[in-house]
Amino acid sequence: MSNSPDRLYELLPAVYRIRDAELGYPLRDLLRVIAEQVDIVEADITQLYENWFIETCQDWVVPYIGDLIGYQSVHSSGTKQQDNKILNPRREVANTIRYRRRKGTLALLELLADKIAGWPIRVVEFDRLVSKTQHINHLRSSTSTTLNLRQVDGITKLNSPFDELAHTVDIHHISSQEQPGKYNTPNIGIFVWRLKAYSMTVTPAFCLEEVSSNCYTFSITGNDTPLYTRPQLAKDATQIDCELNLPIPIQRQVLQSHKSDYFDSNPNPEEFTKSLQVWKGVGSKLHLISPEQIIIADLGDWNYQLDQDYIAVDPELGRMIFPIRQLPKNGVWVSYHYGFSADIGGGEYDRTLLDSTAHFLLDVGDIQEPAIFSSQQDASALSEFLRSQFSSNTQRLLDAYTSPPPESALIAALLPELNQLLLGESLYNEQRFASITLSTKTKSLVQQNLQGKELIRCNRLLLEEAFPSQIRKHYAHYTVSQTLRGNYQTITEAISQWQRDKPHNAVIEIIDSGVYVERINIELEKNQSLQLRAANHKRPVIRILDWRTSLGDALNVTVESGSCFVIDGLLITGRGVHIEGNPTDSIVQKPVTIIIRHSTLVPGWSLHCDCEPRRSSEPSLELFNINGCVAIAYSIIGSIQVNQDELEADPLPINISDSIIDAISIEGEAIGAVGYYSIAHVRLTIARCTVIGQIQVHAIDLAENSIFNGIIFVARRQQGCIRFCYVMSNSRTPRRYNCQPDLVEQMVRQKTELIDAKQLFPNRVQPQFNSTRYGTPTYCQLASTCAEEIKCGADDESEMGAFHNLYQSQKEANLRIRLDEYTPANTEIGIIYAS
């Protein structure tokens, strides 16, 4: 289709166009109008043709094409990361015919699980694992054989998804909810791994000095943790996945037989592409231990005798031993993978960082010495220009100013007029800044045609560099690393520089996954903001020791009115976090903001080898006299202790979402206060959380889609609501809506014939976890035997608790729909959770 408006006119013979020109082009104007309508008709015809094909059709046509080929839609998983809801069906409809041509193949079933649920799976035909008597004329050497006790590798894989041994017939149905069977002729098993393999890159190993100076754990918290396989992409998409393609725990026998597949021999830590690496040394002088020097052994009792120049590794426990006469003098560093359910608690996963540079306008406290704007103090070209932009009232206040501190009236007059200059383009010219040395970054900014936020930022930098002692820095960024890449090697050094610079907003960013053993004390001034965070794709550890004999130790933070403190992406172990406000702050002053996101404050401070906490009764987070609000998101935290002045201050708002609050046991205090009654002066808002322990607070504004595995006591029950949660019996809460076990008890009361089983129903819906110990891969993961009322009990029919946003119940339902569609006839299929 031509875009020329005269395309019809140009088709006319020249004689008509000549005569039309003589008359002033009336015919051309008419044909232009007709051409517009012709273009519309042609575009419609072209679109009708494109609507024949799924790749080019309009969005409204996709359901009709799907209906023509018998496409069956599935439920929306509700994940925030999902693509456009229209594009998803288009892709699935487009692949329907291709999938049907491969119907019944094992590789297709694995592909469906990845596309529908995002789960890695392995499909097993149990017919091949059934012990059969073969016909003598049709012997099949590939058929599974009976158990050979000398075949260690086969015994290790027994009853696993990689089992190769023959079994007697199991008459249970594979789809049975009570006791599913496996080994039978029609059965096909779908082994699903819900746990992901998360990396830890070049991080220190933990020396267990209480055992011996040559004993180490891969986990920096000192607990046993199984090492996981980093999934490798399958070379052939038509073959089913093997052990190297799945995020599974590494077994000793498998690692011993295939060291080169798991240990990465690349000496460059930045190119870590396999599952394991062990280093000796420090900083930039790391020495990679080759796989040939590593012996795979069972270190369950730490009793293993080593030859010189070798080390022993136990992948099932995450332990490591060095020869007692060859101790690593400069430390041990490891790269490995651990298993966990979701992206919470911090780790080397992708996460969004908070923007600390969003507000560049001047605020109270940014102008430290207004004398620079006075004609008596400064006669520079820039100062003269600024004075010329001020109103007569502001100039009068400047002339009256003699010495600091400046009066509030002067600051109030200067701020709006200076901010108006920051919004415009008139601040910078070469003559005005000729005598001022600008940084390379600022020089590059002034050469650009900036607008909006970037223009304000550039103008703010110009003022800061022109008057470095008089105008507070708006933003400063300090990088910390134990290698040479960071500006500072310790967090304490970065904090000291931050205290000298006194910027309005600052970020102290740790750019490696190292361990920092330091005493950290942070004091924020009024209206000051500080982020203590990990860089994206890093998981640093702050280990706090018992430094002082007569006083308690913690990561201490002191906040003032209007200040903001953020902990982002960190794991804090050894002690807790102590945040204290100014008790003299009144309610008219600006509120304080405390944010903890994607971080772990280890429950019980630190762990034994079996993941048992060392200090189970100690709080991980202590809040004293905070006049503001606290927000916790995507984090794992031990008990929270709040100490507020109930007479002088309002209840402290605490908002918790997508997190785990772990008081170690259901009798422990998850959220409370010091004292006989231990009722925290708190207004709690909590969503999609798993809480282990008791909650005693002033009020709950809203609680939804959460599991409270401990008694709740709320002092003020007239306000607030708890909806779609599990709340233990004997709790005193605000009104509840669609909570468990309330719904089950209500159903029992309506059915009098089941009155004898009344006491059993609340126990039936009690949440069951695969583990409640921090440090285990299945920490706070709902067990497969957990009641459906919990696994599908949220307001969107997802599971209650911290892993709500995984939408596992919807994914399982969608997967079953697709498996039923593409499974061969006369077969039974069952989903088996391997993790």
N, C-alpha and C positions, 0 to 999 in steps of 0.2 A: 504494500500500500504506500503510495507516494504522499509526502507531506506537503506538496505544492498545492496551493489553492487554485491554481490555473491549469491543473492537469487535464480537465475536460475541455477547457478552452483551447489548449494546445493541440487537441486532436482535430480541431476544425481545419478545413482548407484555408490556405493563406488569403484567398480572395475575400472570405467572410471576415477574417480578422482585420484586413486592411480597411474594409468598409466600416467595421465596428469602431476602429480607431478614429475614422473621420467623424463619427457621430458621438464621440466621447465615451466609448466603451460600455454602452448599456448591456450588450450581449455578454461581455465578460463578467459584469457584476451579477447578472442572472445565473450564469453557470457556476459562479463561486458559491452562491447560495445552494444550488443543487448539489455541488460537490460536497458540501458539509453533510448533507443527508446521505449521500452515497458512502462517505467515509463511515458514518454510523452503521449503515447496513453491512458494509464489508467487515467492520470490526466485530459485529454480532455473528456473522457467518464464520469468521476466523475463530471466535471463542467457542462456537458450537462444535467446530472441528476439534479444538483442543480439549473440549470436555469429554471426548471419546476416550482419553488416556488418563490414567491415574496420576501420571507425573505432571501433567499440565492442566488438569481440570480445576475448576473453581472449588472453593471449600464446600459450598452447599451441595456439590455433585458427589463428594466422597461417600456419604452414606448410601446413596443410590447405587453406586458401583459396588460397594460392599454388599448390599442386599442382593444384587444380581449374582454374585459369586458365592453367596451364603456365608459371608463373614459374620462371625459372632463377636460382639464387643465384650470387653471386660470392664470391671469396675475401676474407677480412678483411684490410684494409690494415695493421692493427696499429698505427695511429697513436694516440698518447696522447690526442689531442684528439677522437677520434671519439665519437659519441653512443652511447647504450646499444645493445648488440648486438641487443637484441630490437626496439627502436624502428626501427632502420634497415631491416630487412626489411619491417616493417609499412608504412613510407612507400613503399618500392619496390613492394611488392605493390599498394598502393592506387593507384599511378600507372601500373601496367602497362597497364591497358586504355586509359587516356588516351594513353599513348605509342603504343600500337598503332594508334590512330586517326590519329596523325600520322606513321605509319611512312613513311620515305623522304624526309621534308622535311629540308632542311639545318639549319633552326633546331633541330629535335629532336636531331640528332646533336651540335650544340654544347651543348645542354642536358644531354645524357647525359654528355658529358665533364666538365662542371662538377659534376654530381651524383655521378658515380662516382669521378673522380680529382681533382677540384678544380682542374683545369687550364683556363686560357682557351685556346680553340682557334678556328680558322677553317676552315670546310669549303669546298673548292673542287671544282667539277665540271670536270674536265679536258676533258670532251667539248666544252665551250663554247670552249675555248682551242685546239682543233685546227683547223688551216687546211683548209677544205673548199671544194669547188666547188659553189656554190649553183645550184639550179634556177631558171631565169629567171622561172618563174611563182610561185615561193615565196621571194622575196627577204626576208632577215631583216637589217634594219639594225643590230640589237643584237649581231650576231655579231662576234667579235673580228676585227680587221684585221691586216694585216702591218705590219712595223715602219716607222714614220716617224721618220727621224733628227732631224727638227726638233721632235719631240714629247718634250721633256725629261722631263716627268712620267712618261710611259709607259716611257721607257728606265730611269728610276730604279727603277721597280717590276718590271723584267724579272726573271723567274724567282723572284719573291717570292710570298708568298701573296696579294698584291694585283695580280698580273700581269693585264693586260687585252689583251695582244697574242696574235696567232695563232702557233702553233708547228706544225712538221711532226710527223708521227706518231712516237711513241717506242714501239718494240716490246717493250721490257723490261716485265716484270710489276711492278706497283707494290708488290707484297708481297715482291719479291726482297730477300734479305739482302745480296747482293753489290753489285748496281748497280740499285736500284729505278728504274723508269720512271715518268713522269708523264703525258705528253700522249698520251692514247689514249681512244677512245670509252667503254669501260666503267669508266674509272678515276675514283675519288673520293679526294681527298687530305684527310687530317686534319692540319692544321698545328698543332702543339702548342708552347706557350710555357711552359717549366718555370721560367724565371727570373721573379722577382717584381720589381715596381717599388717601391723603398723611398724614402721621402721624406727630404729634408733641408730644414728650415725655418729661414729667417733665420739662415744661417751665413756667416761671412766667406769671401770668395773668396781665393785664394792668388795673391799678386803674384810673378811670375817675374822677379825683378830681374836674374838672370843673362842674360835675353833683353832685356828693356826694362822700364822702370818703368810702362809703360802696358799690359803684357801680364798677363793673369790666367787662372787655371784655376778651374773650378767646384769641383773637388776640393781640399780643404784640404791634402792631402798633396802637391800640386803635380804630379800625374800627369794624363794625358789619361784621360777617362772619358766614354763616350757617355751623353747625356741620354736618359731614358726617358719614355714617355708615362704619365701617370697614368690608368688605365682609367676611363672614364665609363660609367655604367649605360646600357644600350641603351634607347631610348624605346619601341621596338616589339619585344616578345619573339618575334615571328614572323619577324623579319628576322635575317640573319646579321651577325656582328660586323664592324665596320669598324675602321680604324686607331685611332680615338679610344677604342674599347672594349677595346683589348688592350695589355698591358705590353710595348711594342716600342720599340727605339731610334728616336729622331726623326731623320728625314732632312732635309737642308738644303732640298731642293726642296719637300718637304711643309710644312715650317715656314714657308717664305717665302710659300706660297700660302694658308696657313690660320693666320695669326698669332693671330687672336682665339680660336681653338680651343685654343691651347696656352699663350699668355701670360695670366696672371691680372691683370686691371686693378683688382682690389679692393685699396685701400690698407691694409686691415687685415691684418697678417700672420697673425693668429689664424684668419682665414677663407680660408686658402689652399686652393683647391679644384681648381685646374688643374695644369698640368705645370711651368710656369716663372715665375719672378719675379726681377727684378734691382733692387737698391736702392743708393742712395748715402746717405752720412751716417753717423751714429753714435748708439747708444743709442736714445732715444725720438724723435730727430729724423731719422728715415729718410725718404728721398724716393724714391718708386717711379718707375722709368724706364718710360715708356709704351711700348707695342709699336710706336708710330709712330716712335720714336727708335731702334729696334733694326734693324740691317741684318744679314741672314743671309748669311754668307760662308764661304768655305773658308780657314781660318787654318792650314793645314798647315805653312806656312813663316813664319808670323807677319808676312807682308809684305802689308799692306793699308793703303791711304791712306783716312783718314776725314775727312769734313767736320765742322765744328764742330757740337756739340749732338747728335751721333749716336754710337752704339757698335756694334761688330760682334760677333756671336755665332756660333760654330760648334757646332751641337748634336751633330755626329758625333764631335767630339774633346773637347767640353766646354771650349772656349776662349773668351776674350773679350778685346777690345781697345778701349781708350778713345783719343780724340784726344790726341796728344802734348802739345798745349797746353791741354788741359782734363783734367788728371789729377784723380781723386777724392781730395781732401785728407783726408777723414775716413773713408776706407775704402769697400769694396764688399761688399755683402751679397747673398746669393743664396738662392733657394728652388728646389729642383729635385728630380728623382727619378733614382736610379741603379739598376742591375740587379744582383741577386745571387740565389743559390740558396735560402738558408735563413736562419732567424732566429738567426744566430750572429755573434759579433764585435762586438755592440753596434749600436744603430741606433734609429730612432724607431718600432720595433715594440713590441707589448705584451709585457711580461715580468713575471714575479713577483719582487717585491722581498723580500729577506731581512728577517725580523723581528728588530729589535735590542732590543725591549722585552719579550722573552718571560720573562726572569728578573728579578723585582723584589726578591727577598729579599736581605738584607744579606750581604755576603761579606767576606773578609779584605781590609783596606785601606779599607773604606767608613767605618769609625769612626775618624776622624782625631784626635779629642780626647774621651776618655771622661769628662773631668772634669764635663761637663754633667749627668751622672747622679749626681754626688756632692752631698750635702746641704750641703757646705761651699762649693760653687761656685755653685749655682743653687737658688733657692728658689721657682721659678715653679710654677704649678699643674700644668703638664704634666710637669715634672721630678719633682715629688712623686708624681704618679700612676705614672710609669715606675719610680721606685724602689720603690714599694709592690708592683710586680709581680715584682720580682727576688727570687731565692732568697737565703737568709741568706749562703750562700757568696759569691755575686756581690756582695752589699752589703759584705761584709768586704773583698773585693778592691778595691772602689771606695774604701772608706775608707783603704786602705793606699796608694792611688795618689797620687803627688805631682806628677810632671812627666813630659812626654813624653820618649821614646816609651813607649807602654804595653807592659806585659809581654804575652807571647803567652797566658798563662793567663787574664788579664783579658779579652782579646778573645775567647778561646775560650768563656768563660763568658757574655759578653754576647750573642754572636751568636744562639745558639738561643733565648734568652729574648725578645730583641727580635723575632726572626722569628716567634715564636709570637704576639706581639701583632699583627704585620702580617697574620697569617692570620685574626684575629678582628675583631669589630665593636665592640669596647669602647674603641678608641683615641680616637675623636672624640666630643666634645660641645661645645656652644657656650661654656660657662663655662670649660672647660679651655683653649680656644684664643681666649679673648676678647682677650687682650693681644697676639696674634700676627696680623700682616697676611698674609692668604692671597691668592694670585693668583686672578684671575677664573676660570681653568680649574679650580683646586682647589675653589673655592666651589661651582661647578656640580656637581662630582663628589660632594661630601659631601651634596648634596641628593637624590641618587639612591639607589635601593635596589640597591646593588652586591653582586655575589657573585663568588667565585672569583678569577680573575686580575685583574679590574678593581678588586676590593676591595683586594687586595694593593698594586696600583699606587697607589690613592688614599692608603692608609696610608703608603706610602713617600714620596709627595709631601708629606704632612703633616709628617713628620719632617724632610725636607730643608728645607722652608720655615720650620720652627720653629727648626732649628739649622743655618743655612746654612754656617757656618764649621767646624762639627764633624762633619757627616755629608756624605760625598761625594755629589754628584749621581749618581743612577743612570743617567739618560738625558738627553742634550741633542741638539737637532736644529738644525743651522746650514744655511741656504739661501744659495746663491751664484748671482748672476746679473749679467750686464753691463748689464741694464736696472735700473729702480728697484724691481722686484718682490722681489728677494732681500734678505736681511739684510746681505749683504756683496757687494762687487763683485769681489773676488779670493779665490782659494782661500787665499792666504797670510794674509789678514785673518781668515778663518774658523779657520784652524789656530792662529793666535795667541790667539784667544778661547778655543778649545778647550783650549789649554795652560794658560790662566789658570783656567778653570772646573774642569778635571781631572775630568770625569764618568767614571763607571764604563763606560758604553756611550754612544757618540755616532755621529751620522751627519752628514757634510758632504755635502750634496746640491746638485748643480748643476742648476738648473731651466730652463736654456735650452740651445740647441745652439751656443753660442759657442765661441771658441778662447781658451784661457788660456795665455799665454806667461809662465811664472813659474819661479822656483827653489823647489822644494818639498822640505822636509825634515820628516819626521814622526818623533817619538820617543814610543813607547808605554811607559807604566810597567807594572809587574807587574799582571796580571789586568785590564788595560784593553782595551777593544774599540773599534775605530774602523772605520766604513765610509766610504770615499771613493767616492761613486757618482753616477750620473746619475739624474735623475727619470725616471719611466716616460714613454715616448714622446719622449725627448730623446736626442741623441747629441753631448755636448760633447767637445771635443778639448783635450788638454793637450800643449802644444808646448814641449819642453825644449831650450834652446839651450846653446851652449858658453860658459858664463859665466866659467869660471875657466881661466886659461892654464896653470897648473902642475898642475892636478888634473883628473881626469875628472868629468864632470857626468852626473847621472842623477836620477830621482825616488828620493830616498833615504828609506828607512824603517828605523828601529831598533826591534827588538821585545825585550821582556823576558819572563820566565817567566809563563805563563798568559795572555799577551795574544793578541789576535785582530785581524788586519788584513784588510780586504776591499776589493778593487777591483771595481766593478760598473758596467757600461755605459759605459765610457770608451774613447776612442781616444787612445793615447799615442804621440807621434811626436817625432822629433828626437834622442832618446836613449832609453836603456832604463830599466828599473826595478831598483834595487839594494836588496835587503832583507838586513839583517844582524842576527843574534842576538847574545846575550851568550855569549862562549866559556866563561865561568865557570859557566854554568848546568849543574847536575848532572842526572842522569837521574831523581832523586827529585822534582824540581820539576815544576810543571805544564807540559804541553807548549804550545808556540806553535801557533797556527792561522793559516795564510795561505790566503785564498780569492781566486781571480780568476775572474770569471764574466761572460759576455756582454761581453767587452772585447777590444780589439785592441792589442797591442804590436807596432807595425809592423815586420815582418821587414826587416832592413837599415836600421832607424831611420827612413829617409825615402826618397823615390822621385824618380827622374828623370821626365821627361814620358812616356817609353815604358814606365813602370812598372818600370824596372830599378832595383834598390836601390842607394843611394849607399854604404852601409857594409855590404857583404854578409857580412863576417867577424865583425861585432860581435854579441854576445848581446843579446837583448831583455830577458831576465830573469836576474839574478844573485842567487844565494842563498848566504849566508855563515853558517856555524855556526848553522843553524836546528835547535833542539831541539824538534821537533814534527812537524807534517804540512803538506803543501801540496796544495790541491785546485784544479784548473783545469777549468772547464766552459763549453761554448758560447763558446769564445774562439778568436782567431787570434793566435798568438804566434810570434816568431822563435826563434832558438836559445836553449836554457836551459843556463846554466852553474852548476854546483853545486860549492861548495868547503866540504867538511866535514872535521872532524878524525876520521880513520879510526881512530885509536887510542883516543880518549876517548869518542866518540859512536857510537850505533847508526846504521845506514843511514837516511837521511831518506826517509820514505814520501811519494811523490808520486802522486796520483790524478788522471788526466786522462780526461775523457770528452767526446764530441761536439765535438771541437776540431780545429784544424789547427796542427801544429807545423812551421814552415817554416824550414829552414836555407839556403834559396835554391837549393841544388843537392844532388844525392845524395851528393856528396863532403863537403859541409859537416857540421858537428857539430850535430845537433838537440838532443841531451841529452848532456852530458859535463862534464868538469872541466878545470881548468888543469893542465898538466904533460905529461910525455913520454908517459905511457900514457893520459891523459885519461879515466880511468874514474871516473865520478861515484859517490860513496858514497851510492847511492840504491836504494830498493826501489820499483819502478815498477809501478803498476796502471793499465792503459790500456784504454779501451773506446770503440769507434765513433769512431776518430780517423784522420786522414790525416797521416802523418809524412813529410816530405821531408828527408832527411839521415840521417846515421849516429847510432846510439844506442850509447853505451858506459856501462853501469851495473853496479852490484854485483849486482843480482838483479831479476828480473821475477816478481812474484807471479802476475799474471794479465794476459793480453792477449787481447782478443777483438774480432772484427768490425772489424778495423783494417787499414789499408794502411801498410806500412813500406817506403817507397821509398828505401831506403838500407840499408847493412849494419848488422846488430845484433851487438854483442859483449857478452855477459853473463859476468861473472866467476864467479858462482856458479850453475851450471846444474843442480844437483841438486834445486832447489826451483822451484816455479812451473810454469805451463803457458801455452802460446800456442795458441789455438784459433780456427779460422775466420778466419785472417788471410792476407795476402800478405806473405811474408818473402823478401827477396832471397837468391839463392844465396850460398854461402860465409859465411852468418851463423852465429854460435855462440850458440845459444839453449837454454832449457829444452825439455823434450819438447813436440812439436807435434802437434796433432790437427786433421785436416781443413783443413790449410793449403795454399796454393798457393805455388810450383808443385809441392809435394810430391806432391799427388794426381795431377797430370798425368804426372810422371816415373814414378810407380808404375804408372800405366796403360800407359805405353810399355814398361816393363820386362816387363809381363805379355804384351805382344804383340810377339813377336820379329820379325815381318815388317815392323814399322815402325821397326826399329832405326836405319835411316839417317836418319830424321826426328827422332831423339831430341833433338838440340840445338835444333830449331826449336820444340818444345813449350814450354819455359820462356819463350821470347821471346813466344810467342803469348798467354800469360796475363799478361804484364807489364802493369800498369795504364797506360792511356792517358787523358790528361787533355786537355780542351779548352784549358786554360791552367794554368800553374804560376807565374804572376806575380801577386803580390798587387796589387790595384787594378783588375784586369780583371773584367768581369762574370761570366765563366765560370771563375773561379779555383777550381781543384781539383775541377771538375765532370768526372765520368767522360764520356769521349767515346762516341758511339754505336757506334764501331768497337771499343770495349773488349770483351774476352772475356766471355762469359756467366758463366764461373767467377768473375769479379770482380763483375759486376753483380748476380749472384744468389748470391754466395758466403758470405753471412752465415748464422748459425745459424737464422734465420727466413726465409731465401731472399731477403732484401733485399740491397742492395749493401753492400760493405765501405766503410769510410771514414767521414768526418765527416758525410756526408749520408745515413747509414743510415736515420735516422728519417723521411726523406721517403717511404720505401717505394715508390720509383718503379717497380720491376719488378712489384710486385703491382698497382699502379695501371694499368700498361700492360696486364697480362694481363686485368684486370677490364674495362678499356675495350674490348679486342678482343672479349670475350664479348658485351658489349652492342651493339657496332657490328655484329657478325655477325647479331645478332637483329633489328636494326631497319634494316638496309641493304636497299634494293630488290633484287629478283632481277636476275640478269645484270649485276651490277656488281661491281667489285673495289675494295676499300678498303685504304688504306695509311696508317699513322701516320708523319708526317714531323716530326722535331723541328726547330722553327724557332729554339729557344734551349735 
